[in-house]
């Protein structure tokens, strides 16, 4: 899976797993946390979704909020673990 495919899948997973996210126009640079679209509770649930979907484990060191603020930054973290 290439990085663009990961970005597309991350956006899809956010839309389908976070209440209200289906109406967000997600681009690679949409500010998810700082924009108020998702919160830390959403991140916790998304981490398990990402781990299951991509067959990875996200170590505690990668769990900084800045790594989860955009689709692009999430894709970077996932891509680096694949």
mmCIF file of the N, C-alpha and C atoms, coordinates in Angstrom:
data_MODEL
# 
_entry.id   MODEL 
# 
loop_
_atom_site.group_PDB 
_atom_site.id 
_atom_site.type_symbol 
_atom_site.label_atom_id 
_atom_site.label_alt_id 
_atom_site.label_comp_id 
_atom_site.label_asym_id 
_atom_site.label_entity_id 
_atom_site.label_seq_id 
_atom_site.pdbx_PDB_ins_code 
_atom_site.Cartn_x 
_atom_site.Cartn_y 
_atom_site.Cartn_z 
_atom_site.occupancy 
_atom_site.B_iso_or_equiv 
_atom_site.pdbx_formal_charge 
_atom_site.auth_seq_id 
_atom_site.auth_comp_id 
_atom_site.auth_asym_id 
_atom_site.auth_atom_id 
_atom_site.pdbx_PDB_model_num 
ATOM 1   N N  . UNK A 1 1  ? 0.850   -1.174 0.000  1.00 0.00 ? 1  UNK A N  1 
ATOM 2   C CA . UNK A 1 1  ? 0.000   0.000  0.000  1.00 0.00 ? 1  UNK A CA 1 
ATOM 3   C C  . UNK A 1 1  ? 0.898   1.240  0.000  1.00 0.00 ? 1  UNK A C  1 
ATOM 4   N N  . UNK A 1 2  ? 0.646   2.137  -0.936 1.00 0.00 ? 2  UNK A N  1 
ATOM 5   C CA . UNK A 1 2  ? 1.470   3.350  -0.976 1.00 0.00 ? 2  UNK A CA 1 
ATOM 6   C C  . UNK A 1 2  ? 0.880   4.428  -0.074 1.00 0.00 ? 2  UNK A C  1 
ATOM 7   N N  . UNK A 1 3  ? 1.622   5.512  0.065  1.00 0.00 ? 3  UNK A N  1 
ATOM 8   C CA . UNK A 1 3  ? 1.236   6.561  1.007  1.00 0.00 ? 3  UNK A CA 1 
ATOM 9   C C  . UNK A 1 3  ? -0.096  7.211  0.647  1.00 0.00 ? 3  UNK A C  1 
ATOM 10  N N  . UNK A 1 4  ? -0.358  7.419  -0.646 1.00 0.00 ? 4  UNK A N  1 
ATOM 11  C CA . UNK A 1 4  ? -1.631  8.018  -1.065 1.00 0.00 ? 4  UNK A CA 1 
ATOM 12  C C  . UNK A 1 4  ? -2.808  7.108  -0.725 1.00 0.00 ? 4  UNK A C  1 
ATOM 13  N N  . UNK A 1 5  ? -2.621  5.817  -0.879 1.00 0.00 ? 5  UNK A N  1 
ATOM 14  C CA . UNK A 1 5  ? -3.678  4.868  -0.525 1.00 0.00 ? 5  UNK A CA 1 
ATOM 15  C C  . UNK A 1 5  ? -3.926  4.882  0.985  1.00 0.00 ? 5  UNK A C  1 
ATOM 16  N N  . UNK A 1 6  ? -2.844  5.018  1.743  1.00 0.00 ? 6  UNK A N  1 
ATOM 17  C CA . UNK A 1 6  ? -2.976  5.101  3.196  1.00 0.00 ? 6  UNK A CA 1 
ATOM 18  C C  . UNK A 1 6  ? -3.763  6.350  3.578  1.00 0.00 ? 6  UNK A C  1 
ATOM 19  N N  . UNK A 1 7  ? -3.436  7.495  2.971  1.00 0.00 ? 7  UNK A N  1 
ATOM 20  C CA . UNK A 1 7  ? -4.169  8.745  3.245  1.00 0.00 ? 7  UNK A CA 1 
ATOM 21  C C  . UNK A 1 7  ? -5.657  8.577  2.962  1.00 0.00 ? 7  UNK A C  1 
ATOM 22  N N  . UNK A 1 8  ? -5.978  7.988  1.819  1.00 0.00 ? 8  UNK A N  1 
ATOM 23  C CA . UNK A 1 8  ? -7.378  7.801  1.436  1.00 0.00 ? 8  UNK A CA 1 
ATOM 24  C C  . UNK A 1 8  ? -8.084  6.891  2.440  1.00 0.00 ? 8  UNK A C  1 
ATOM 25  N N  . UNK A 1 9  ? -7.417  5.828  2.869  1.00 0.00 ? 9  UNK A N  1 
ATOM 26  C CA . UNK A 1 9  ? -8.008  4.891  3.830  1.00 0.00 ? 9  UNK A CA 1 
ATOM 27  C C  . UNK A 1 9  ? -8.174  5.558  5.198  1.00 0.00 ? 9  UNK A C  1 
ATOM 28  N N  . UNK A 1 10 ? -7.192  6.359  5.617  1.00 0.00 ? 10 UNK A N  1 
ATOM 29  C CA . UNK A 1 10 ? -7.282  7.077  6.894  1.00 0.00 ? 10 UNK A CA 1 
ATOM 30  C C  . UNK A 1 10 ? -8.504  8.003  6.878  1.00 0.00 ? 10 UNK A C  1 
ATOM 31  N N  . UNK A 1 11 ? -8.682  8.755  5.807  1.00 0.00 ? 11 UNK A N  1 
ATOM 32  C CA . UNK A 1 11 ? -9.832  9.663  5.701  1.00 0.00 ? 11 UNK A CA 1 
ATOM 33  C C  . UNK A 1 11 ? -11.137 8.875  5.762  1.00 0.00 ? 11 UNK A C  1 
ATOM 34  N N  . UNK A 1 12 ? -11.190 7.751  5.070  1.00 0.00 ? 12 UNK A N  1 
ATOM 35  C CA . UNK A 1 12 ? -12.391 6.903  5.087  1.00 0.00 ? 12 UNK A CA 1 
ATOM 36  C C  . UNK A 1 12 ? -12.667 6.390  6.499  1.00 0.00 ? 12 UNK A C  1 
ATOM 37  N N  . UNK A 1 13 ? -11.632 5.932  7.187  1.00 0.00 ? 13 UNK A N  1 
ATOM 38  C CA . UNK A 1 13 ? -11.804 5.401  8.544  1.00 0.00 ? 13 UNK A CA 1 
ATOM 39  C C  . UNK A 1 13 ? -12.258 6.481  9.519  1.00 0.00 ? 13 UNK A C  1 
ATOM 40  N N  . UNK A 1 14 ? -11.749 7.689  9.359  1.00 0.00 ? 14 UNK A N  1 
ATOM 41  C CA . UNK A 1 14 ? -12.193 8.794  10.207 1.00 0.00 ? 14 UNK A CA 1 
ATOM 42  C C  . UNK A 1 14 ? -13.671 9.076  9.959  1.00 0.00 ? 14 UNK A C  1 
ATOM 43  N N  . UNK A 1 15 ? -14.053 9.145  8.683  1.00 0.00 ? 15 UNK A N  1 
ATOM 44  C CA . UNK A 1 15 ? -15.450 9.427  8.348  1.00 0.00 ? 15 UNK A CA 1 
ATOM 45  C C  . UNK A 1 15 ? -16.404 8.367  8.894  1.00 0.00 ? 15 UNK A C  1 
ATOM 46  N N  . UNK A 1 16 ? -15.991 7.115  8.860  1.00 0.00 ? 16 UNK A N  1 
ATOM 47  C CA . UNK A 1 16 ? -16.899 6.036  9.258  1.00 0.00 ? 16 UNK A CA 1 
ATOM 48  C C  . UNK A 1 16 ? -16.857 5.708  10.750 1.00 0.00 ? 16 UNK A C  1 
ATOM 49  N N  . UNK A 1 17 ? -15.848 6.172  11.474 1.00 0.00 ? 17 UNK A N  1 
ATOM 50  C CA . UNK A 1 17 ? -15.709 5.801  12.879 1.00 0.00 ? 17 UNK A CA 1 
ATOM 51  C C  . UNK A 1 17 ? -15.897 6.942  13.874 1.00 0.00 ? 17 UNK A C  1 
ATOM 52  N N  . UNK A 1 18 ? -15.985 8.170  13.392 1.00 0.00 ? 18 UNK A N  1 
ATOM 53  C CA . UNK A 1 18 ? -16.153 9.320  14.279 1.00 0.00 ? 18 UNK A CA 1 
ATOM 54  C C  . UNK A 1 18 ? -17.504 9.973  13.991 1.00 0.00 ? 18 UNK A C  1 
ATOM 55  N N  . UNK A 1 19 ? -18.337 10.075 15.024 1.00 0.00 ? 19 UNK A N  1 
ATOM 56  C CA . UNK A 1 19 ? -19.659 10.696 14.864 1.00 0.00 ? 19 UNK A CA 1 
ATOM 57  C C  . UNK A 1 19 ? -19.523 12.112 14.320 1.00 0.00 ? 19 UNK A C  1 
ATOM 58  N N  . UNK A 1 20 ? -20.279 12.403 13.276 1.00 0.00 ? 20 UNK A N  1 
ATOM 59  C CA . UNK A 1 20 ? -20.286 13.725 12.678 1.00 0.00 ? 20 UNK A CA 1 
ATOM 60  C C  . UNK A 1 20 ? -19.201 13.952 11.640 1.00 0.00 ? 20 UNK A C  1 
ATOM 61  N N  . UNK A 1 21 ? -18.246 13.042 11.534 1.00 0.00 ? 21 UNK A N  1 
ATOM 62  C CA . UNK A 1 21 ? -17.126 13.243 10.607 1.00 0.00 ? 21 UNK A CA 1 
ATOM 63  C C  . UNK A 1 21 ? -17.502 13.000 9.152  1.00 0.00 ? 21 UNK A C  1 
ATOM 64  N N  . UNK A 1 22 ? -18.608 12.311 8.928  1.00 0.00 ? 22 UNK A N  1 
ATOM 65  C CA . UNK A 1 22 ? -19.003 12.046 7.540  1.00 0.00 ? 22 UNK A CA 1 
ATOM 66  C C  . UNK A 1 22 ? -19.298 13.332 6.779  1.00 0.00 ? 22 UNK A C  1 
ATOM 67  N N  . UNK A 1 23 ? -19.605 14.405 7.482  1.00 0.00 ? 23 UNK A N  1 
ATOM 68  C CA . UNK A 1 23 ? -19.910 15.674 6.824  1.00 0.00 ? 23 UNK A CA 1 
ATOM 69  C C  . UNK A 1 23 ? -18.693 16.599 6.704  1.00 0.00 ? 23 UNK A C  1 
ATOM 70  N N  . UNK A 1 24 ? -17.560 16.192 7.271  1.00 0.00 ? 24 UNK A N  1 
ATOM 71  C CA . UNK A 1 24 ? -16.345 17.012 7.195  1.00 0.00 ? 24 UNK A CA 1 
ATOM 72  C C  . UNK A 1 24 ? -15.701 16.822 5.830  1.00 0.00 ? 24 UNK A C  1 
ATOM 73  N N  . UNK A 1 25 ? -15.329 17.906 5.197  1.00 0.00 ? 25 UNK A N  1 
ATOM 74  C CA . UNK A 1 25 ? -14.566 17.799 3.962  1.00 0.00 ? 25 UNK A CA 1 
ATOM 75  C C  . UNK A 1 25 ? -13.106 17.592 4.359  1.00 0.00 ? 25 UNK A C  1 
ATOM 76  N N  . UNK A 1 26 ? -12.684 16.344 4.374  1.00 0.00 ? 26 UNK A N  1 
ATOM 77  C CA . UNK A 1 26 ? -11.324 16.016 4.797  1.00 0.00 ? 26 UNK A CA 1 
ATOM 78  C C  . UNK A 1 26 ? -10.351 16.123 3.643  1.00 0.00 ? 26 UNK A C  1 
ATOM 79  N N  . UNK A 1 27 ? -9.360  16.958 3.825  1.00 0.00 ? 27 UNK A N  1 
ATOM 80  C CA . UNK A 1 27 ? -8.237  17.003 2.899  1.00 0.00 ? 27 UNK A CA 1 
ATOM 81  C C  . UNK A 1 27 ? -7.030  16.505 3.677  1.00 0.00 ? 27 UNK A C  1 
ATOM 82  N N  . UNK A 1 28 ? -5.921  16.368 3.019  1.00 0.00 ? 28 UNK A N  1 
ATOM 83  C CA . UNK A 1 28 ? -4.725  15.878 3.713  1.00 0.00 ? 28 UNK A CA 1 
ATOM 84  C C  . UNK A 1 28 ? -4.272  16.826 4.819  1.00 0.00 ? 28 UNK A C  1 
ATOM 85  N N  . UNK A 1 29 ? -4.650  18.109 4.720  1.00 0.00 ? 29 UNK A N  1 
ATOM 86  C CA . UNK A 1 29 ? -4.190  19.107 5.684  1.00 0.00 ? 29 UNK A CA 1 
ATOM 87  C C  . UNK A 1 29 ? -5.286  19.654 6.607  1.00 0.00 ? 29 UNK A C  1 
ATOM 88  N N  . UNK A 1 30 ? -6.470  19.050 6.583  1.00 0.00 ? 30 UNK A N  1 
ATOM 89  C CA . UNK A 1 30 ? -7.529  19.482 7.500  1.00 0.00 ? 30 UNK A CA 1 
ATOM 90  C C  . UNK A 1 30 ? -7.041  19.294 8.932  1.00 0.00 ? 30 UNK A C  1 
ATOM 91  N N  . UNK A 1 31 ? -7.114  20.347 9.718  1.00 0.00 ? 31 UNK A N  1 
ATOM 92  C CA . UNK A 1 31 ? -6.686  20.285 11.111 1.00 0.00 ? 31 UNK A CA 1 
ATOM 93  C C  . UNK A 1 31 ? -7.781  19.610 11.923 1.00 0.00 ? 31 UNK A C  1 
ATOM 94  N N  . UNK A 1 32 ? -7.553  18.371 12.277 1.00 0.00 ? 32 UNK A N  1 
ATOM 95  C CA . UNK A 1 32 ? -8.586  17.573 12.935 1.00 0.00 ? 32 UNK A CA 1 
ATOM 96  C C  . UNK A 1 32 ? -8.760  17.933 14.406 1.00 0.00 ? 32 UNK A C  1 
ATOM 97  N N  . UNK A 1 33 ? -7.658  17.955 15.143 1.00 0.00 ? 33 UNK A N  1 
ATOM 98  C CA . UNK A 1 33 ? -7.726  18.234 16.582 1.00 0.00 ? 33 UNK A CA 1 
ATOM 99  C C  . UNK A 1 33 ? -7.812  19.735 16.822 1.00 0.00 ? 33 UNK A C  1 
ATOM 100 N N  . UNK A 1 34 ? -6.847  20.483 16.281 1.00 0.00 ? 34 UNK A N  1 
ATOM 101 C CA . UNK A 1 34 ? -6.845  21.926 16.512 1.00 0.00 ? 34 UNK A CA 1 
ATOM 102 C C  . UNK A 1 34 ? -8.034  22.609 15.832 1.00 0.00 ? 34 UNK A C  1 
ATOM 103 N N  . UNK A 1 35 ? -8.618  21.960 14.831 1.00 0.00 ? 35 UNK A N  1 
ATOM 104 C CA . UNK A 1 35 ? -9.811  22.486 14.179 1.00 0.00 ? 35 UNK A CA 1 
ATOM 105 C C  . UNK A 1 35 ? -11.092 22.137 14.912 1.00 0.00 ? 35 UNK A C  1 
ATOM 106 N N  . UNK A 1 36 ? -10.975 21.301 15.951 1.00 0.00 ? 36 UNK A N  1 
ATOM 107 C CA . UNK A 1 36 ? -12.135 20.942 16.762 1.00 0.00 ? 36 UNK A CA 1 
ATOM 108 C C  . UNK A 1 36 ? -13.003 19.833 16.197 1.00 0.00 ? 36 UNK A C  1 
ATOM 109 N N  . UNK A 1 37 ? -12.526 19.129 15.181 1.00 0.00 ? 37 UNK A N  1 
ATOM 110 C CA . UNK A 1 37 ? -13.322 18.052 14.592 1.00 0.00 ? 37 UNK A CA 1 
ATOM 111 C C  . UNK A 1 37 ? -13.261 16.762 15.400 1.00 0.00 ? 37 UNK A C  1 
ATOM 112 N N  . UNK A 1 38 ? -12.100 16.477 16.000 1.00 0.00 ? 38 UNK A N  1 
ATOM 113 C CA . UNK A 1 38 ? -11.964 15.285 16.833 1.00 0.00 ? 38 UNK A CA 1 
ATOM 114 C C  . UNK A 1 38 ? -11.256 15.667 18.137 1.00 0.00 ? 38 UNK A C  1 
ATOM 115 N N  . UNK A 1 39 ? -11.446 14.823 19.157 1.00 0.00 ? 39 UNK A N  1 
ATOM 116 C CA . UNK A 1 39 ? -10.802 15.084 20.440 1.00 0.00 ? 39 UNK A CA 1 
ATOM 117 C C  . UNK A 1 39 ? -9.962  13.876 20.852 1.00 0.00 ? 39 UNK A C  1 
ATOM 118 N N  . UNK A 1 40 ? -9.398  13.939 22.030 1.00 0.00 ? 40 UNK A N  1 
ATOM 119 C CA . UNK A 1 40 ? -8.495  12.876 22.481 1.00 0.00 ? 40 UNK A CA 1 
ATOM 120 C C  . UNK A 1 40 ? -9.215  11.535 22.610 1.00 0.00 ? 40 UNK A C  1 
ATOM 121 N N  . UNK A 1 41 ? -10.487 11.545 22.946 1.00 0.00 ? 41 UNK A N  1 
ATOM 122 C CA . UNK A 1 41 ? -11.250 10.295 23.023 1.00 0.00 ? 41 UNK A CA 1 
ATOM 123 C C  . UNK A 1 41 ? -11.396 9.661  21.638 1.00 0.00 ? 41 UNK A C  1 
ATOM 124 N N  . UNK A 1 42 ? -11.611 10.510 20.632 1.00 0.00 ? 42 UNK A N  1 
ATOM 125 C CA . UNK A 1 42 ? -11.693 10.022 19.256 1.00 0.00 ? 42 UNK A CA 1 
ATOM 126 C C  . UNK A 1 42 ? -10.358 9.414  18.826 1.00 0.00 ? 42 UNK A C  1 
ATOM 127 N N  . UNK A 1 43 ? -9.267  10.055 19.214 1.00 0.00 ? 43 UNK A N  1 
ATOM 128 C CA . UNK A 1 43 ? -7.933  9.550  18.862 1.00 0.00 ? 43 UNK A CA 1 
ATOM 129 C C  . UNK A 1 43 ? -7.732  8.150  19.428 1.00 0.00 ? 43 UNK A C  1 
ATOM 130 N N  . UNK A 1 44 ? -8.116  7.952  20.675 1.00 0.00 ? 44 UNK A N  1 
ATOM 131 C CA . UNK A 1 44 ? -7.956  6.641  21.313 1.00 0.00 ? 44 UNK A CA 1 
ATOM 132 C C  . UNK A 1 44 ? -8.708  5.574  20.518 1.00 0.00 ? 44 UNK A C  1 
ATOM 133 N N  . UNK A 1 45 ? -9.927  5.866  20.129 1.00 0.00 ? 45 UNK A N  1 
ATOM 134 C CA . UNK A 1 45 ? -10.682 4.868  19.361 1.00 0.00 ? 45 UNK A CA 1 
ATOM 135 C C  . UNK A 1 45 ? -10.107 4.684  17.960 1.00 0.00 ? 45 UNK A C  1 
ATOM 136 N N  . UNK A 1 46 ? -9.627  5.767  17.352 1.00 0.00 ? 46 UNK A N  1 
ATOM 137 C CA . UNK A 1 46 ? -9.047  5.654  16.017 1.00 0.00 ? 46 UNK A CA 1 
ATOM 138 C C  . UNK A 1 46 ? -7.752  4.846  16.018 1.00 0.00 ? 46 UNK A C  1 
ATOM 139 N N  . UNK A 1 47 ? -6.971  4.956  17.072 1.00 0.00 ? 47 UNK A N  1 
ATOM 140 C CA . UNK A 1 47 ? -5.710  4.217  17.129 1.00 0.00 ? 47 UNK A CA 1 
ATOM 141 C C  . UNK A 1 47 ? -5.964  2.719  16.991 1.00 0.00 ? 47 UNK A C  1 
ATOM 142 N N  . UNK A 1 48 ? -6.947  2.209  17.705 1.00 0.00 ? 48 UNK A N  1 
ATOM 143 C CA . UNK A 1 48 ? -7.225  0.777  17.595 1.00 0.00 ? 48 UNK A CA 1 
ATOM 144 C C  . UNK A 1 48 ? -7.766  0.422  16.209 1.00 0.00 ? 48 UNK A C  1 
ATOM 145 N N  . UNK A 1 49 ? -8.545  1.309  15.609 1.00 0.00 ? 49 UNK A N  1 
ATOM 146 C CA . UNK A 1 49 ? -9.041  1.087  14.251 1.00 0.00 ? 49 UNK A CA 1 
ATOM 147 C C  . UNK A 1 49 ? -7.868  1.047  13.268 1.00 0.00 ? 49 UNK A C  1 
ATOM 148 N N  . UNK A 1 50 ? -6.950  2.006  13.385 1.00 0.00 ? 50 UNK A N  1 
ATOM 149 C CA . UNK A 1 50 ? -5.790  2.045  12.485 1.00 0.00 ? 50 UNK A CA 1 
ATOM 150 C C  . UNK A 1 50 ? -4.905  0.812  12.661 1.00 0.00 ? 50 UNK A C  1 
ATOM 151 N N  . UNK A 1 51 ? -4.678  0.426  13.907 1.00 0.00 ? 51 UNK A N  1 
ATOM 152 C CA . UNK A 1 51 ? -3.839  -0.741 14.162 1.00 0.00 ? 51 UNK A CA 1 
ATOM 153 C C  . UNK A 1 51 ? -4.448  -1.991 13.531 1.00 0.00 ? 51 UNK A C  1 
ATOM 154 N N  . UNK A 1 52 ? -5.740  -2.170 13.678 1.00 0.00 ? 52 UNK A N  1 
ATOM 155 C CA . UNK A 1 52 ? -6.409  -3.341 13.108 1.00 0.00 ? 52 UNK A CA 1 
ATOM 156 C C  . UNK A 1 52 ? -6.427  -3.285 11.579 1.00 0.00 ? 52 UNK A C  1 
ATOM 157 N N  . UNK A 1 53 ? -6.748  -2.141 11.036 1.00 0.00 ? 53 UNK A N  1 
ATOM 158 C CA . UNK A 1 53 ? -6.874  -2.002 9.577  1.00 0.00 ? 53 UNK A CA 1 
ATOM 159 C C  . UNK A 1 53 ? -5.542  -2.172 8.851  1.00 0.00 ? 53 UNK A C  1 
ATOM 160 N N  . UNK A 1 54 ? -4.484  -1.596 9.421  1.00 0.00 ? 54 UNK A N  1 
ATOM 161 C CA . UNK A 1 54 ? -3.192  -1.604 8.739  1.00 0.00 ? 54 UNK A CA 1 
ATOM 162 C C  . UNK A 1 54 ? -2.237  -2.680 9.270  1.00 0.00 ? 54 UNK A C  1 
ATOM 163 N N  . UNK A 1 55 ? -2.654  -3.432 10.287 1.00 0.00 ? 55 UNK A N  1 
ATOM 164 C CA . UNK A 1 55 ? -1.825  -4.501 10.826 1.00 0.00 ? 55 UNK A CA 1 
ATOM 165 C C  . UNK A 1 55 ? -0.534  -3.996 11.456 1.00 0.00 ? 55 UNK A C  1 
ATOM 166 N N  . UNK A 1 56 ? -0.645  -2.890 12.179 1.00 0.00 ? 56 UNK A N  1 
ATOM 167 C CA . UNK A 1 56 ? 0.526   -2.279 12.810 1.00 0.00 ? 56 UNK A CA 1 
ATOM 168 C C  . UNK A 1 56 ? 0.276   -2.096 14.297 1.00 0.00 ? 56 UNK A C  1 
ATOM 169 N N  . UNK A 1 57 ? 1.314   -1.758 15.005 1.00 0.00 ? 57 UNK A N  1 
ATOM 170 C CA . UNK A 1 57 ? 1.208   -1.341 16.398 1.00 0.00 ? 57 UNK A CA 1 
ATOM 171 C C  . UNK A 1 57 ? 1.795   0.054  16.487 1.00 0.00 ? 57 UNK A C  1 
ATOM 172 N N  . UNK A 1 58 ? 1.046   0.952  17.090 1.00 0.00 ? 58 UNK A N  1 
ATOM 173 C CA . UNK A 1 58 ? 1.525   2.319  17.260 1.00 0.00 ? 58 UNK A CA 1 
ATOM 174 C C  . UNK A 1 58 ? 2.112   2.452  18.659 1.00 0.00 ? 58 UNK A C  1 
ATOM 175 N N  . UNK A 1 59 ? 3.441   2.557  18.741 1.00 0.00 ? 59 UNK A N  1 
ATOM 176 C CA . UNK A 1 59 ? 4.074   2.672  20.052 1.00 0.00 ? 59 UNK A CA 1 
ATOM 177 C C  . UNK A 1 59 ? 3.700   3.973  20.756 1.00 0.00 ? 59 UNK A C  1 
ATOM 178 N N  . UNK A 1 60 ? 3.797   3.944  22.059 1.00 0.00 ? 60 UNK A N  1 
ATOM 179 C CA . UNK A 1 60 ? 3.448   5.099  22.880 1.00 0.00 ? 60 UNK A CA 1 
ATOM 180 C C  . UNK A 1 60 ? 4.179   6.361  22.421 1.00 0.00 ? 60 UNK A C  1 
ATOM 181 N N  . UNK A 1 61 ? 5.419   6.236  21.962 1.00 0.00 ? 61 UNK A N  1 
ATOM 182 C CA . UNK A 1 61 ? 6.206   7.395  21.517 1.00 0.00 ? 61 UNK A CA 1 
ATOM 183 C C  . UNK A 1 61 ? 5.567   8.119  20.332 1.00 0.00 ? 61 UNK A C  1 
ATOM 184 N N  . UNK A 1 62 ? 4.798   7.398  19.516 1.00 0.00 ? 62 UNK A N  1 
ATOM 185 C CA . UNK A 1 62 ? 4.164   8.004  18.347 1.00 0.00 ? 62 UNK A CA 1 
ATOM 186 C C  . UNK A 1 62 ? 2.833   8.674  18.674 1.00 0.00 ? 62 UNK A C  1 
ATOM 187 N N  . UNK A 1 63 ? 2.371   8.563  19.896 1.00 0.00 ? 63 UNK A N  1 
ATOM 188 C CA . UNK A 1 63 ? 1.034   9.012  20.240 1.00 0.00 ? 63 UNK A CA 1 
ATOM 189 C C  . UNK A 1 63 ? 0.968   10.470 20.674 1.00 0.00 ? 63 UNK A C  1 
ATOM 190 N N  . UNK A 1 64 ? 1.757   11.312 20.043 1.00 0.00 ? 64 UNK A N  1 
ATOM 191 C CA . UNK A 1 64 ? 1.696   12.752 20.290 1.00 0.00 ? 64 UNK A CA 1 
ATOM 192 C C  . UNK A 1 64 ? 0.556   13.333 19.465 1.00 0.00 ? 64 UNK A C  1 
ATOM 193 N N  . UNK A 1 65 ? -0.166  14.290 20.032 1.00 0.00 ? 65 UNK A N  1 
ATOM 194 C CA . UNK A 1 65 ? -1.312  14.858 19.325 1.00 0.00 ? 65 UNK A CA 1 
ATOM 195 C C  . UNK A 1 65 ? -0.947  15.422 17.961 1.00 0.00 ? 65 UNK A C  1 
ATOM 196 N N  . UNK A 1 66 ? 0.237   16.000 17.837 1.00 0.00 ? 66 UNK A N  1 
ATOM 197 C CA . UNK A 1 66 ? 0.629   16.569 16.538 1.00 0.00 ? 66 UNK A CA 1 
ATOM 198 C C  . UNK A 1 66 ? 0.711   15.499 15.445 1.00 0.00 ? 66 UNK A C  1 
ATOM 199 N N  . UNK A 1 67 ? 0.948   14.243 15.830 1.00 0.00 ? 67 UNK A N  1 
ATOM 200 C CA . UNK A 1 67 ? 0.985   13.155 14.851 1.00 0.00 ? 67 UNK A CA 1 
ATOM 201 C C  . UNK A 1 67 ? -0.404  12.764 14.365 1.00 0.00 ? 67 UNK A C  1 
ATOM 202 N N  . UNK A 1 68 ? -1.442  13.273 15.022 1.00 0.00 ? 68 UNK A N  1 
ATOM 203 C CA . UNK A 1 68 ? -2.812  12.909 14.679 1.00 0.00 ? 68 UNK A CA 1 
ATOM 204 C C  . UNK A 1 68 ? -3.670  14.117 14.321 1.00 0.00 ? 68 UNK A C  1 
ATOM 205 N N  . UNK A 1 69 ? -3.046  15.244 14.015 1.00 0.00 ? 69 UNK A N  1 
ATOM 206 C CA . UNK A 1 69 ? -3.814  16.461 13.744 1.00 0.00 ? 69 UNK A CA 1 
ATOM 207 C C  . UNK A 1 69 ? -4.284  16.574 12.302 1.00 0.00 ? 69 UNK A C  1 
ATOM 208 N N  . UNK A 1 70 ? -3.644  15.883 11.378 1.00 0.00 ? 70 UNK A N  1 
ATOM 209 C CA . UNK A 1 70 ? -4.083  15.908 9.983  1.00 0.00 ? 70 UNK A CA 1 
ATOM 210 C C  . UNK A 1 70 ? -4.070  14.498 9.416  1.00 0.00 ? 70 UNK A C  1 
ATOM 211 N N  . UNK A 1 71 ? -4.822  14.307 8.348  1.00 0.00 ? 71 UNK A N  1 
ATOM 212 C CA . UNK A 1 71 ? -4.800  13.022 7.654  1.00 0.00 ? 71 UNK A CA 1 
ATOM 213 C C  . UNK A 1 71 ? -3.384  12.711 7.199  1.00 0.00 ? 71 UNK A C  1 
ATOM 214 N N  . UNK A 1 72 ? -2.685  13.721 6.721  1.00 0.00 ? 72 UNK A N  1 
ATOM 215 C CA . UNK A 1 72 ? -1.317  13.546 6.248  1.00 0.00 ? 72 UNK A CA 1 
ATOM 216 C C  . UNK A 1 72 ? -0.375  13.089 7.360  1.00 0.00 ? 72 UNK A C  1 
ATOM 217 N N  . UNK A 1 73 ? -0.474  13.707 8.529  1.00 0.00 ? 73 UNK A N  1 
ATOM 218 C CA . UNK A 1 73 ? 0.423   13.321 9.633  1.00 0.00 ? 73 UNK A CA 1 
ATOM 219 C C  . UNK A 1 73 ? 0.099   11.913 10.134 1.00 0.00 ? 73 UNK A C  1 
ATOM 220 N N  . UNK A 1 74 ? -1.184  11.547 10.142 1.00 0.00 ? 74 UNK A N  1 
ATOM 221 C CA . UNK A 1 74 ? -1.568  10.192 10.529 1.00 0.00 ? 74 UNK A CA 1 
ATOM 222 C C  . UNK A 1 74 ? -1.007  9.192  9.516  1.00 0.00 ? 74 UNK A C  1 
ATOM 223 N N  . UNK A 1 75 ? -1.148  9.513  8.227  1.00 0.00 ? 75 UNK A N  1 
ATOM 224 C CA . UNK A 1 75 ? -0.616  8.626  7.186  1.00 0.00 ? 75 UNK A CA 1 
ATOM 225 C C  . UNK A 1 75 ? 0.899   8.471  7.313  1.00 0.00 ? 75 UNK A C  1 
ATOM 226 N N  . UNK A 1 76 ? 1.592   9.536  7.660  1.00 0.00 ? 76 UNK A N  1 
ATOM 227 C CA . UNK A 1 76 ? 3.059   9.455  7.863  1.00 0.00 ? 76 UNK A CA 1 
ATOM 228 C C  . UNK A 1 76 ? 3.406   8.458  8.949  1.00 0.00 ? 76 UNK A C  1 
ATOM 229 N N  . UNK A 1 77 ? 2.701   8.538  10.071 1.00 0.00 ? 77 UNK A N  1 
ATOM 230 C CA . UNK A 1 77 ? 2.980   7.634  11.199 1.00 0.00 ? 77 UNK A CA 1 
ATOM 231 C C  . UNK A 1 77 ? 2.689   6.193  10.783 1.00 0.00 ? 77 UNK A C  1 
ATOM 232 N N  . UNK A 1 78 ? 1.556   5.972  10.148 1.00 0.00 ? 78 UNK A N  1 
ATOM 233 C CA . UNK A 1 78 ? 1.193   4.614  9.724  1.00 0.00 ? 78 UNK A CA 1 
ATOM 234 C C  . UNK A 1 78 ? 2.192   4.084  8.706  1.00 0.00 ? 78 UNK A C  1 
ATOM 235 N N  . UNK A 1 79 ? 2.517   4.901  7.712  1.00 0.00 ? 79 UNK A N  1 
ATOM 236 C CA . UNK A 1 79 ? 3.454   4.498  6.666  1.00 0.00 ? 79 UNK A CA 1 
ATOM 237 C C  . UNK A 1 79 ? 4.806   4.113  7.257  1.00 0.00 ? 79 UNK A C  1 
ATOM 238 N N  . UNK A 1 80 ? 5.248   4.858  8.274  1.00 0.00 ? 80 UNK A N  1 
ATOM 239 C CA . UNK A 1 80 ? 6.550   4.574  8.895  1.00 0.00 ? 80 UNK A CA 1 
ATOM 240 C C  . UNK A 1 80 ? 6.546   3.253  9.673  1.00 0.00 ? 80 UNK A C  1 
ATOM 241 N N  . UNK A 1 81 ? 5.355   2.768  10.031 1.00 0.00 ? 81 UNK A N  1 
ATOM 242 C CA . UNK A 1 81 ? 5.240   1.516  10.798 1.00 0.00 ? 81 UNK A CA 1 
ATOM 243 C C  . UNK A 1 81 ? 4.968   0.303  9.912  1.00 0.00 ? 81 UNK A C  1 
ATOM 244 N N  . UNK A 1 82 ? 4.718   0.516  8.640  1.00 0.00 ? 82 UNK A N  1 
ATOM 245 C CA . UNK A 1 82 ? 4.416   -0.610 7.747  1.00 0.00 ? 82 UNK A CA 1 
ATOM 246 C C  . UNK A 1 82 ? 5.675   -1.209 7.160  1.00 0.00 ? 82 UNK A C  1 
# 
